[in-house]
Amino acid sequence: MSKAKMMRAFLAAVLSCGIVFALASCSTTYTVSYSLGEHAADDATAPESAEYAQGTEITLPAAPAAEEG
């Protein structure tokens, strides 16, 4: 096998692995969950957990109002 053919075979193998890796990483999901600190109001509730695909832009909810006193 010539050097050029070996290099083409190597590059094809590397590129195909990269494509498989890219496709596999597209299916990654992340779970976002929330918890309230000990100073949260008694009636404060945390938002539900949610799953997002990798690369999805998320907006975090505003924190509950602090309780005075």
Sequence and secondary structure as in RCSB ss.txt:
>XXXX:A:sequence
MSKAKMMRAFLAAVLSCGIVFALASCSTTYTVSYSLGEHAADDATAPESAEYAQGTEITLPAAPAAEEG
>XXXX:A:secstr
  HHHHHHHHHHHHHHHHHHHHHHHHT EEEE     TTB TT      EEEETT          B   
